[in-house]
Structures are given as C-alpha cells and as structure tokens.
Amino acid sequence: MITMMISAIENDFQREFITDIYIKFYSAMLAKARSLSDNPENAEEIVQDVFADLIKRVDSVMAVEKKKLPAYLLSAVKFSAYSHNKRQSRWNFSEFDSEEVELLKDENAIPEELCVPADEVED
C-alpha cells in the first residue's frame, strides 16, 4: 500500500525523497508502531497513515533538517499510534458477552429491543 502511495507522487524529486525515507526508516517506524500500539497487528496501518501524511506535506517534511528527520518520523509514528489507539478504544466491543453479540448480529432486531433501560445501566 505504501509503495502504491509513493509511486503516485508525480514530482520525481518528492517521490525520490519519500522513497528514501521508506527505504531507510520503514523498519524503525514499524517497530515503533508495534511497541506503541494496543494491538501490534495495527502497526502497518499506523505507518501507512504516517506515510499518507508525509506525502500530503512533503514540502514541509523536506524542510526538516536531515539530522532531525529520524526524530520527526518517530514523533509522527507516536502521534499516529496514539490517535489510532484512541479511535480503537472507542469501539472496543470485547466487553460484550456472547449473548449480546448475537443480539447485535440479528438483522431483524428492532433497535428498541437492543437498548438497555437507563435504570439498568451500571456506572
């Protein structure tokens, strides 16, 4: 996926710049994403998000001092992992028991039947 994004960059100089980042830093970025992710299997998606952002702001990234680029990239991974973890935690359905999950899967269920009365909700 990342290589497809990179190949879509029309400016040769920008494409070479992003390709160089990919070659030199991809492994470190992926390792950092795995270490920060609630689910290490999402690390690739986190790094893809970072590359999508890098491509959108390629001119700004190219202005970063060469010696500061690794820290910049790892900071971008940290931010992306944090954002990704936050999005995932909002939709964590592991707290549901199997009976509740089966109710949610029922295509014929009426929404009112799926709701829990307010007086039964635990704080």
N, C-alpha and C positions, 0 to 999 in steps of 0.2 A: 504494500500500500504506500509506504513512504517513498519507495523508488518511483512509483507512478506519479506521486505528487511532485517529486523533484523533476522528473522528465517533462512535466507540463509547464515548467518555468520557461518562458520564451527568451529571456535575456541570457545569453551564453555565459556572461561573467557571473551573474547571480546564480545560475544553475551550477556552475563550477564551484562557487563559494559554498553553497548548501551541500553539494555532493562531498566536498572536502570535510565539512562538519560531520556529515553522515559517516564517512569512512573513519575519521579519527575519533569521534566521540560517541557513536551509537552504542557501543558495548557498555561504556561507563554510564551513559544516560539510562539504558535499560536496567543495569544493575541497581542504580539509584532508585529508579521507579519501583523495582521489585522490593527493595528494602523499605520503601515508604508506603506502599500500597496495602490496604486492608486485605486485598486479595491479589497476591502476586501474579495471578493469571491475567490481571488487567494491566500489567506493566506495559505491554506492547501498545495498548490503546492510549495510555498516558503519553508515551513517547511520540506516537503519531500525532496526538493533539499538540505537543510541543513543536513538532516539525511543521504542522499546519500554521501555527502562529509565527514561527520563524520565517516561513515563506511569505506570509502576509506582510511582515515587517522587515523584509530582507534588507532594505536600505538602512534601517536603524541598527540592525544586527551587524551589518558590515562596518558600521561606525564604531563598534565596540573595539577597544584596544585588544590586540592579539593575545597579550598575556592575561587579560581579564575574561576572555571568551569562555574558558572552561568553567569558571565560577558562574558566569552569566547563564550558561546552558544548564548547569546543575540547579541553579536557583529556579530556572524555568520549569525544570522537572519537579522540583519540590512544590511549586505553586500548582502545577497541573495535577500532581498526585493529591494534594490537599483538596483541590476543587473536585476531583473525581471521587475521592473518599466521601466528601460531604454529600455529593449527589447520590452516591450509592447508599449511604446510611439512611437517607430519607425514604428509600424504597426497600428497606430490609424486611422481607416477609418471613424470616426464619422464626419469628415469634409465634406465628400461627400454628395451631395444631392441625393434624391431617383432616379432621372433620371440617374445620373452617376453610381449608384449602379446597376441599371437594365442593363446598358450597359456592366458593368463588368461581370454580370451573363450570358450574351449572349454567348453561346458556339460557335456560328457560326461567331462571330465578328472577323474582321480582325484587328490585333494589330495596324496597322497604323490608322485605324478609331478611335481607343480608345485614341490615343495620342493627346495632345493639342499642337498646333503650338507654337513655342518659343515666338513669338511676343504677344501671348495672355496670357502668364503666368504672374501672379502677383507676385511681390517680397514680 
